[in-house]
Amino acid sequence: MKTQTEKSDLQGKLQANEAQIAELQKHIDEMNKNSANPNPGAPSVAELQAQLDDARKQLEGAEHEKTFIAERLGPTREQIARSGSDGPAPRAEFSSFRPRNRAGGESGLQFRRAQSRRIARD
C-alpha cells in the first residue's frame, strides 16, 4: 500500500514536471518568434559591422591624406612657433582642412592616384 502511494505521488510529480517543461518550451518558442525580427527596419549586426569597417577605412584614408598634405605644406604654425622663426604663415585655404568622405573606403594614396588620373584626363 505504501509503495502504491509513493508511486502515485511520483507519477503526479512527474506529470507536474512534464507540464512545466511543456509550458517553458512554449514560452521559449514564443520568445524566439518575437526576437527573430524585433525591428524589421533596423540593419542587422553584420550590416552594422560592415558600415563600421567602412568608416574605419575612410578614417584611416583621411588620416593618411591629412599627413600627406601636411608634409606637402611644410611646417605648421606650432612648428614655426617652437622654432622661434617668423616664417610664412600657413595658407588660409588649408588652415581648416577637412577630409572629404570618399565612397568605397579607398586609401589616401588610392584617392590621390585616382584624382591625378581624373586631372590628367581633363
C-alpha positions in Angstrom: 0.0 0.0 0.0 2.8 2.4 0.9 4.6 1.7 -2.4 1.5 2.4 -4.4 1.0 5.7 -2.6 4.7 6.6 -3.3 4.3 5.5 -6.9 1.2 7.7 -7.4 2.9 10.6 -5.7 5.9 10.3 -8.0 3.7 10.0 -11.1 1.9 13.2 -10.0 5.2 15.0 -9.6 6.3 13.6 -13.0 3.2 14.9 -14.7 3.6 18.3 -13.0 7.2 18.5 -14.2 6.2 17.5 -17.7 3.5 20.2 -17.7 6.0 22.8 -16.5 8.5 21.7 -19.2 5.9 22.0 -21.9 5.0 25.5 -20.6 8.6 26.6 -20.6 9.1 25.1 -24.1 6.1 27.1 -25.3 7.5 30.2 -23.7 10.9 29.7 -25.4 9.2 29.2 -28.8 7.3 32.5 -28.3 10.4 34.3 -27.3 12.2 33.0 -30.4 9.4 34.2 -32.7 9.4 37.6 -31.1 13.1 38.1 -31.1 13.7 36.8 -34.6 13.0 40.3 -36.0 12.2 42.7 -33.2 12.7 45.8 -35.5 12.2 44.9 -39.2 13.6 48.2 -40.4 16.8 48.1 -38.4 20.1 46.9 -40.1 21.5 43.5 -39.0 24.6 43.2 -36.8 26.6 42.1 -39.9 25.5 45.2 -41.8 26.4 47.5 -38.9 29.8 45.8 -38.6 30.4 46.3 -42.3 29.4 50.0 -42.0 31.8 50.3 -39.0 34.6 48.7 -41.0 34.0 51.1 -44.0 34.0 54.1 -41.6 37.3 52.9 -40.1 38.9 52.6 -43.6 37.6 56.0 -44.6 39.1 57.5 -41.3 42.4 55.8 -42.0 42.5 57.1 -45.5 41.6 60.6 -44.3 44.4 60.5 -41.7 46.9 59.4 -44.4 45.7 62.1 -46.7 46.0 64.7 -43.9 49.5 63.6 -43.2 50.4 63.7 -46.8 49.0 67.2 -47.2 50.7 68.4 -44.0 54.0 67.1 -45.3 53.5 68.9 -48.6 52.5 72.2 -47.0 55.6 72.4 -44.8 55.9 73.4 -41.2 52.7 74.1 -39.2 52.1 77.1 -37.0 53.1 75.1 -33.9 56.3 74.0 -35.5 57.1 77.6 -36.5 56.3 78.9 -33.0 58.5 76.2 -31.5 61.4 77.1 -33.8 61.1 80.8 -33.0 61.3 81.9 -36.6 58.8 84.2 -38.3 58.4 82.0 -41.3 55.5 82.4 -43.7 52.0 81.9 -42.3 50.1 78.8 -43.5 48.0 79.4 -46.5 44.4 80.3 -45.5 42.7 77.8 -47.8 44.4 74.9 -46.0 44.2 76.1 -42.4 40.8 74.4 -41.9 41.4 71.2 -43.8 38.5 68.7 -43.5 39.0 65.4 -45.3 36.0 64.7 -47.6 34.1 61.5 -47.3 35.2 59.1 -50.1 32.9 56.3 -51.2 34.4 52.8 -51.3 36.8 53.4 -48.4 39.8 53.9 -50.7 43.1 54.8 -49.0 44.6 58.3 -49.3 47.1 57.0 -51.8 44.5 55.4 -53.9 42.4 58.5 -53.8 45.3 60.7 -54.9 46.1 58.4 -57.8 42.5 58.4 -58.9 42.4 62.2 -58.6 45.6 62.5 -60.7 44.1 60.3 -63.4 41.0 62.5 -63.4 43.0 65.6 -63.7 45.2 64.2 -66.5 42.1 63.1 -68.4 40.6 66.6 -68.2 
